[in-house]
Amino acid sequence: MTSIAQAHPHLVGVDTHSRSHVYTLIDPVGTILGARRFPAAGAGMARAIGWIGASTGRDMRVLWVVEGCASYGAALAVIVYHRFVLCVVITGIGQSDCLI
């Protein structure tokens, strides 16, 4: 059986807020490779995805963990879902958190 770390060489955790989102890039052993804040609007999300792409060598196997998929993270969740191959939604983590 393939582990999550084998299937996804990077994880992105996103703390979402109304005006900005904080993106944290993590490797399979839990090392924080970088964290940056971007505006929550479309252009900010595009810049954030560009930063993640540049930081991972354009590897599409990134596992996204987006806070607030039913609120502030909803627009980002849709963008990530359509751009990346895997979508896993986990319920019960927090109020409306999901894994993408």
PAZAPA-4460 file (N, C-alpha, C; in steps of 0.05 Angstrom, whole numbers, plus 32768, in hexadecimal, padded with zeros to 4 digits):
% residues 100
    n_x    n_y    n_z   ca_x   ca_y   ca_z    c_x    c_y    c_z   seq   type   mol
   8011   7FE9   8000   8000   8000   8000   8012   8019   8000     1      M     A
   800B   802C   7FEF   801A   8045   7FEE   8011   8058   8004     2      T     A
   8025   8064   8011   801F   8077   8027   801A   8092   801B     3      S     A
   800E   80A4   802B   8009   80BF   8022   8024   80CD   801B     4      I     A
   8038   80C8   802B   8052   80D5   8026   805F   80CB   800B     5      A     A
   805A   80B2   8004   8064   80A8   7FEB   8055   80B3   7FD3     6      Q     A
   803B   80B6   7FD6   802A   80C0   7FC0   802C   80DE   7FBD     7      A     A
   8032   80EC   7FD3   8033   810A   7FD2   804D   8113   7FDE     8      H     A
   8060   811B   7FCE   807A   8123   7FD8   8079   813E   7FE7     9      P     A
   8063   814C   7FE5   8060   8166   7FF3   8043   8169   7FFC    10      H     A
   8040   8177   8012   8026   817E   801C   8024   819C   801F    11      L     A
   800E   81A8   8018   8009   81C4   801C   7FF2   81C8   802F    12      V     A
   7FF7   81D4   8045   7FE2   81DC   8058   7FDB   81F9   8054    13      G     A
   7FC1   81FE   8052   7FB8   821A   804D   7FA6   8223   8064    14      V     A
   7FAE   8238   8071   7F9E   8245   8086   7F90   825C   8078    15      D     A
   7F75   825A   8076   7F67   826E   8066   7F59   8283   8077    16      T     A
   7F59   829B   806D   7F4C   82B2   807A   7F3E   82C2   8064    17      H     A
   7F2F   82D6   806B   7F1F   82E5   8058   7F31   82F5   8045    18      S     A
   7F47   8300   804E   7F58   8311   803E   7F71   8304   8033    19      R     A
   7F7B   82EF   8041   7F93   82E2   8039   7F93   82C5   8042    20      S     A
   7FA4   82B5   8035   7FA7   8299   803C   7FC5   8295   8041    21      H     A
   7FCC   8284   8055   7FE7   827D   805B   7FEC   8260   8051    22      V     A
   7FFF   825D   803F   8006   8243   8033   8020   8239   8040    23      Y     A
   8020   8221   804A   8038   8215   8055   803E   81FB   8046    24      T     A
   8056   81FA   803B   805F   81E3   802C   8070   81D1   803E    25      L     A
   8069   81B7   803E   8075   81A4   8050   807E   818B   8040    26      I     A
   8096   8180   8047   809F   8168   803A   8094   814F   8048    27      D     A
   8099   8137   803E   808D   811F   8049   8095   8118   8066    28      P     A
   80AB   8123   806F   80B3   811E   808B   80AA   8134   809E    29      V     A
   809C   8148   8094   8091   815D   80A5   80A2   8176   80A6    30      G     A
   80B7   8178   8096   80C7   8190   8096   80B9   81A7   8087    31      T     A
   80B7   81BE   8094   80AB   81D5   8087   80BF   81E0   8073    32      I     A
   80B7   81E0   805A   80C9   81EA   8044   80C5   8207   803F    33      L     A
   80AE   8212   8047   80A8   822E   8043   808C   8234   804A    34      G     A
   8087   824D   8051   806C   8257   8057   806A   8273   804C    35      A     A
   8053   8279   803F   804F   8294   8034   8032   829B   8035    36      R     A
   802D   82B5   8038   8012   82BF   8039   800C   82CC   801E    37      R     A
   7FF5   82C7   8013   7FEC   82D2   7FF9   7FCF   82DD   7FFC    38      F     A
   7FC8   82F1   7FED   7FAC   82FB   7FEE   7F99   82E4   7FE7    39      P     A
   7F81   82E6   7FF3   7F6D   82D1   7FEF   7F5F   82D3   7FD4    40      A     A
   7F62   82E9   7FC6   7F55   82EC   7FAC   7F62   82DB   7F97    41      A     A
   7F55   82D8   7F80   7F5F   82C7   7F6A   7F7C   82CA   7F63    42      G     A
   7F85   82E3   7F5F   7FA1   82E7   7F58   7FB4   82DE   7F6D    43      A     A
   7FAD   82E1   7F87   7FBD   82D8   7F9D   7FBF   82B9   7F9D    44      G     A
   7FA8   82AC   7F98   7FA8   828F   7F97   7FB9   8285   7F80    45      M     A
   7FB8   8292   7F69   7FC8   828B   7F52   7FE6   828D   7F59    46      A     A
   7FED   82A3   7F66   8009   82A7   7F6E   8012   8292   7F82    47      R     A
   8000   828A   7F94   8007   8276   7FA8   800B   825B   7F9A    48      A     A
   7FFA   8254   7F88   7FFD   823A   7F79   8016   823B   7F69    49      I     A
   801D   8252   7F5D   8037   8255   7F4F   804E   8251   7F61    50      G     A
   804D   825C   7F7A   8062   8258   7F8D   8065   823B   7F95    51      W     A
   804F   822D   7F9A   8050   8211   7FA0   805C   8201   7F89    52      I     A
   8054   8207   7F70   805E   81FA   7F59   807D   81FD   7F56    53      G     A
   8086   8216   7F5A   80A2   821C   7F58   80B2   820E   7F6E    54      A     A
   80A6   820C   7F86   80B3   8200   7F9D   80B4   81E1   7F9C    55      S     A
   80A3   81D5   7F8C   80A1   81B8   7F8A   80AB   81AD   7F6F    56      T     A
   80B7   81BE   7F5F   80C0   81B5   7F44   80A8   81AE   7F32    57      G     A
   8092   81BB   7F37   8079   81B7   7F27   806D   819B   7F2A    58      R     A
   8073   818F   7F41   8068   8174   7F47   804A   8177   7F4D    59      D     A
   803A   8169   7F3E   801D   816A   7F41   8012   8158   7F57    60      M     A
   8023   8149   7F65   801A   8136   7F79   8019   8143   7F95    61      R     A
   8017   815D   7F96   8015   816B   7FB0   7FFA   8165   7FBD    62      V     A
   7FFA   815F   7FD7   7FE2   815B   7FE6   7FDB   8176   7FF3    63      L     A
   7FC3   8180   7FEE   7FBA   819A   7FF8   7FA8   8195   8010    64      W     A
   7FAD   81A3   8026   7F9B   81A4   803D   7F92   81C0   8040    65      V     A
   7F78   81C5   803A   7F6D   81E0   803A   7F59   81E3   8050    66      V     A
   7F5E   81F7   8061   7F4C   81FD   8077   7F34   820C   806C    67      E     A
   7F1D   8206   8077   7F05   8216   8070   7EFA   8212   8054    68      G     A
   7EF8   81F9   804B   7EEE   81F4   8030   7ED1   81FC   802B    69      C     A
   7EC3   8201   8041   7EA7   820A   803E   7EA5   8229   8042    70      A     A
   7EBC   8236   8047   7EBB   8253   804B   7ED2   8260   803D    71      S     A
   7EE6   826B   804B   7EFB   827A   803F   7F0C   826A   802C    72      Y     A
   7F0E   8250   8030   7F1E   823F   801E   7F0F   8233   8007    73      G     A
   7EF6   823A   8004   7EE5   822D   7FEF   7EF0   8233   7FD3    74      A     A
   7EF6   824B   7FCC   7F00   8252   7FB1   7F1B   8244   7FAC    75      A     A
   7F2C   8244   7FBF   7F46   8236   7FBC   7F42   8218   7FB8    76      L     A
   7F30   820C   7FC7   7F2A   81F0   7FC5   7F21   81E9   7FA8    77      A     A
   7F11   81F9   7F9D   7F07   81F4   7F81   7F1E   81F6   7F6D    78      V     A
   7F2F   820B   7F70   7F46   820F   7F5E   7F59   81F7   7F60    79      I     A
   7F60   81EF   7F79   7F72   81D9   7F7D   7F67   81BF   7F72    80      V     A
   7F4D   81BB   7F77   7F40   81A2   7F6D   7F42   81A0   7F4F    81      Y     A
   7F3E   81B6   7F40   7F3E   81B5   7F23   7F5B   81B4   7F18    82      H     A
   7F6E   81BE   7F27   7F89   81BF   7F1D   7F9A   81A6   7F23    83      R     A
   7F94   8199   7F39   7FA3   8182   7F42   7F92   8169   7F3F    84      F     A
   7F9F   8152   7F3C   7F92   8139   7F35   7F82   812E   7F4D    85      V     A
   7F8D   812E   7F64   7F81   8121   7F7B   7F6F   8134   7F8B    86      L     A
   7F58   812A   7F93   7F47   8139   7FA6   7F3E   8125   7FBB    87      C     A
   7F46   8129   7FD4   7F3C   8119   7FEA   7F2F   812C   7FFE    88      V     A
   7F16   8128   8004   7F09   8139   8017   7F05   8129   8031    89      V     A
   7F0F   8134   8047   7F0D   8128   8061   7EFA   8139   8072    90      I     A
   7EE5   812D   807D   7ED4   813C   808E   7EDA   8137   80AB    91      T     A
   7ED4   8149   80BC   7ED8   8145   80D9   7EF3   814F   80E4    92      G     A
   7F04   815B   80D3   7F1D   8166   80DD   7F18   817F   80ED    93      I     A
   7F09   8191   80E1   7F03   81AA   80EE   7EE7   81B3   80E5    94      G     A
   7EE1   81CC   80E6   7EC7   81D5   80DF   7EC1   81CF   80C2    95      Q     A
   7ED3   81D5   80B0   7ECE   81D0   8093   7EE8   81CA   8085    96      S     A
   7EFB   81BD   8092   7F15   81B7   8086   7F14   819F   8074    97      D     A
   7F25   819F   8060   7F26   8188   804D   7F43   8184   8043    98      C     A
   7F48   816C   803A   7F61   8166   802C   7F5B   8165   800F    99      L     A
   7F6C   8171   7FFF   7F67   8171   7FE2   7F80   8166   7FD5   100      I     A
***
